Amino acid sequence: MNELEKVYSITLADGTILDDLKLNGNNYVSQKEIKEEAFQDNLYSVTISDGEKEEIHTNMELVQLMEYEGAYWFILRDIPPETLDRMQLQADIAYLAMMTGVKL
């Protein structure tokens, strides 16, 4: 089966399955409606399958979701470790400021 014929499914952290997806470049394309809310706080564990192999991703983010010509196109990407480290550092600083009464 060539790449254009493959059908993908994506399982989000809460078990939601987005299926019957085609891949166009780095866009997944669905003929079914997909809402942004499906991805909110739901990308810390994502399984992507093409029917032959599965990839498990942690800490992904939704880059784009749009409706185009009756289909829903979306892009997911892995959050780089450096970004995760920066986010953790910012959260730690905010927590320490809150606990000590310091305004940032």
C-alpha positions in Angstrom: 0.0 0.0 0.0 1.5 3.4 -0.9 1.5 6.4 1.4 -1.4 8.1 -0.2 -3.7 5.1 0.3 -2.9 4.6 4.0 -5.7 5.2 6.5 -4.6 6.5 9.9 -6.2 6.5 13.3 -5.2 8.6 16.2 -6.0 7.7 19.8 -5.9 10.6 22.2 -5.1 10.4 26.0 -8.7 10.0 27.0 -9.3 7.2 24.6 -11.0 9.3 21.9 -10.3 7.8 18.5 -10.0 9.9 15.4 -10.2 7.4 12.5 -10.5 7.2 8.7 -7.7 9.9 8.4 -5.6 10.5 5.4 -2.2 12.1 5.6 -1.5 15.0 3.2 2.0 16.4 3.9 2.0 16.9 7.7 -1.8 17.4 7.8 -4.2 14.7 8.9 -7.5 15.0 6.9 -10.9 13.8 8.2 -14.2 13.8 6.4 -15.8 13.8 9.9 -16.1 17.0 11.9 -13.4 17.5 14.5 -13.6 20.2 17.1 -10.6 21.8 18.8 -12.0 20.8 22.2 -11.2 17.2 21.4 -7.5 18.1 21.7 -7.6 20.3 24.8 -5.6 18.7 27.7 -5.7 15.5 25.7 -2.3 15.3 23.9 0.0 14.1 26.7 -0.3 10.6 25.2 -1.1 10.1 21.6 -1.0 6.9 19.6 -0.9 7.2 15.8 -1.5 4.1 13.7 -1.4 3.4 10.0 -2.8 -0.1 10.4 0.6 -1.6 10.2 2.6 0.2 12.9 1.9 2.3 15.9 3.8 5.3 17.2 3.2 6.5 20.8 3.9 10.2 21.3 4.0 12.1 24.6 3.4 15.8 25.0 2.1 16.8 21.6 0.4 20.0 20.7 -2.2 21.0 18.1 -0.6 23.3 15.6 -3.6 23.9 13.4 -7.2 22.8 12.8 -9.2 24.1 10.0 -12.1 23.2 7.8 -11.3 23.3 4.1 -13.6 22.1 1.2 -15.8 20.1 3.5 -12.9 18.3 5.3 -11.1 18.9 8.6 -7.4 19.3 8.4 -5.2 19.3 11.5 -1.5 19.2 12.4 0.0 17.7 15.6 3.6 18.1 16.6 5.8 16.8 19.4 6.7 19.5 21.9 10.5 19.8 22.0 12.2 18.8 25.3 13.6 22.4 25.7 10.1 23.8 25.5 8.9 21.4 28.2 11.8 22.3 30.4 11.1 26.0 30.0 7.4 25.4 30.8 8.3 23.5 34.0 10.7 26.2 35.1 8.1 28.9 34.6 5.5 26.9 36.5 8.1 26.4 39.4 8.8 30.1 39.5 5.1 31.0 39.6 4.5 28.5 42.3 7.4 29.8 44.5 6.2 33.3 43.9 2.7 32.4 45.0 3.9 30.6 48.1 6.2 33.4 49.2 3.7 36.2 48.3 6.0 37.7 45.7 4.3 39.4 42.8 5.8 38.7 39.4 
